[in-house]
Amino acid sequence: MLLVAAAGVGADCLGVMDPIVFHDMHDGDMKQIEASGFAFQITPFNNSETWAVYGYFDVNCVAVVNFSVPGKPNPPPSNLTMTMWVMESTDIKRNKLGFEFTDPTGKLGPSDKPLNFWIMDKWPKPVIESKKPQHESCLQQNNLIVNDIHDGDEKEVDSGRSGAIHITPYQNNQTWSVDATFDEQCIASVNFQVPGKPNPPSVPLAARVWGMSSVAGKSKNVLEFTDPSGTLAPPTLPLNVWVPDNDNN
């Protein structure tokens, strides 16, 4: 997958777009980030909470964030590393930003394991036409282990050149499986209502592959889930994201 070149972001990681609203996949609400140079402020969005978190990005648009501030409900017990990723759809028509959270102390999980992911609500840029050729494999990896941010567990996604994907739980006692197929835009309709799957969504979800690049030059693919029927949420609203671990080598 061709990934967005994240180099040259400049002194302001958010550029001229801030403040930007993000969907918090773990908390199920929305957050707003406003930046001035490398300094930033995080606040709740569209709810009754009144807390604020302040911090600084480094040159790679990575920050250490302390959410233990007055008014913030259920903050993590340790500071988290917040890494900005530039996201691009496989047809290169859509771009947006994402922020990934990990625990460098290892208290909440291995330092390379994503604990949460925030997805940008809107990118102020029209969808463009593209004739980019499609790749043989949307995920470019046959057996991808991902962190399910909503469920708090792991899944294994087996994908081949045909576009077929096979999803199973990973390292737990569940035994269900789901099969689906990516279309030419690397979007799959996934029906989780299968025997053995606890608390499946009531409707099939659209799973779209996004390529991501960090300013530091790392890259990986993620799966974003939305409800095209609009039953659970508006079709453009992210409901969940599956994120692989990071390669710290």
N, C-alpha and C positions, 0 to 999 in steps of 0.2 A: 504494500500500500504506500502511495505517495503521501508523505506527511508534510504539514505546513512547516516552513522554515521559521524557527522562532528566534533566530539571531536578529540582532538589531532592534530589540524591543525598546531600548533607550532607557533614560533615567526614570521614566514613569512606567511601571509595568502595565498599568491599565490604560495608558495613553490618554486620548481625548474623550474616552467613553465614560469615565467615571462621573457620578457614582453608578455602580452596576449592581443589579439584583441577581441573586443566585438561589437556586433550589437546593436546600440541604437534604441530601438523600437519607441521612441517618435520623435527623430530628423530624423530618416531614414538614418543615416550614420554610421560610425564606429569610435570607440574610442580605444585607447591603454592604458593599465595600466602596469606600471613597479614598482616593490616593492623591497625594501631592508630593511629587518627586518619589523618593523611596518610602516616605511615611504613609501609613494608611490607618483608616478607622473602620471597624466592623460594627454594625448595629443591626438589631432585628428589623424586619420589614413587614408591614401590614399586620401587626398584632399589637397587643397591649404592653409588651415588655419594653423596658426603658434603659437597658444596659448598653455599655459601649466598651470595645476592646481596641487598644492602640498597639501599633508595632511598626517594624521597618523591614522592607524587602532588602535582600542582598542583590548583588549584580546578576544573579541567576533567577531573580524573582522567587526566592525561597525565604520564608520568614519563620521565626519561632513565635508561637502565639500562646498567650496565657488567658484562658477563658474564665479563670477564677476571679470574676469582677462582681461588684455589687449588682444585684438584680438578675444575674444570669442563672437560670434554673439548671440544675444537674450538670455543672461544668466537669470536664475530665479532670482527674486527680493530678495530672502532670501536664507540663507545657507540650504542645504539639508542633510538629513541623508542617508548615503549609506550603505546598509547592504548586506553582502555576503551570498549567499545561495548555498549549494551543491545540484545539481539536478541529479536525477536518473530516467531513464525510467522504466516503470512498469515491463519489462522483465529483469531488472537489467543488461542489456547488454551495456548500454550507460550511461556515466556520463559527466557532465560539470558544469561550474560555472555560476551563475547569480548574478547581482547586482541590488537591488531594491532601489528606491529613494522615500523618503517621506519628508514631510515638518513638522518638529517638532514645528514650530511656529503656524501652523494652517492657515497661510495666503493664501496658495494655495489650501488647502483642509484639511480635518481632518487628524490629525497626524498619524492615523492608515491606511490611504488610499494611496496605491501606485500611484505615479505620473508618474513614468517611470520605465523601466526595461531594463537592458543590458544583452544580452545572449552571452555567449562565442562562438567564431567562430569555433574553433577546439580544441578537447581534444586529447593530444598526447598519445593515448592509443588505441589499437585495440579493435574492438567489440568482446566480448567474448560470448561463447555459454552458455546457462543456461537452466535448466529445472525447473525453478521456477514456482510453480502452480499459475494459474491466480485467481484473486480475483473476488468475485461476482459483485462488482461494481467498475468501474475504478476510479470514483471520490470519492467514499465512502461517498457521501452526496447527498441526493435526490434533494435538491434545493440549488444550489450554486450560490451566487451573486459574479460576477467578474468585475474587472475594465478592460475595453478594452483600452489598452495603445494606439493603433493606432487611434481609433475613438474618444477617450477622453470621453466615456460615460460608462454605466454599462449594463451588460447583465445578464440574469438569465438562468442557465443551469439545467434542471431537468433530472436526470439520475437514472435509476433503475437497478435491478440485471440482466435484460435481455441484457443490453448493449445499449439499445435505449436511445437517448438523445433528449430533446426538448428545443430549444433555443428561447428565446423571449427578446425583449428590456425590460429594467427595469427603472421605474420611469421617463419615458418621454412620449410623445404623439404619439409615433410610435406603430403600431399594427401588425407588421409582425411576422411570426414564421418560424422556420427551424427545420426539423427532420432529424436525422442521427443515425447511429449505430456504436458503437465501435467494432473493431475486437479483436482477442485474444491478440494483443499487445497494446490495448487501443489506437488505432488510428482510427479516424472516417473521412470519406470523407464528407465534408460539402459544400453544394451548397447554397450560400446566394442569388441566383437569384430567389427571391420569391416576390410576390406582397407586395408593401409597404416598401420594404427595400431600403433605399437610398444608392446610390453608391456601389452596390455590386461588389465584384471581378468578373472578366470576366470568371473565371474558378473555379471549385470546389477546395477547399483547404483541406489539410490534417491537422487535429487537433490531436496532440499527447499529452497525459497526462504525465506530469513529476511530480514526488514527490520531494519535496525540504525540506532540513533541514538546519537550521542556527547553527552556533557554539554555540549560547546561548541555544540551545535545542528546539527551536520552529520548527514546521513543517506545511506544507500545500501543496496542489496540484495546478498546473497551467496548462493551455492549451497553447501550442505553435502551430502556424499556418505556414505551408509551402506550396509551390506549387509543387506537384509531377509531373505536366506536364512540368515544366520548362518554362511556358509561361510568367509569371510575374517576375521570378527570378530563379536562379539555385535551384534545389529541396532541397538542404541542407541548404539554406539560410533562416533564420527566417524572416517572414513578419510581424508577430504580436504575442502578448502574452496576455492572459487574466489572471489576477492575483487577488485573493481574498484579502480583507482587512486583516489586522493583528489583532490578539487578544492581546490586551495590558493588559489584566487582569493578 
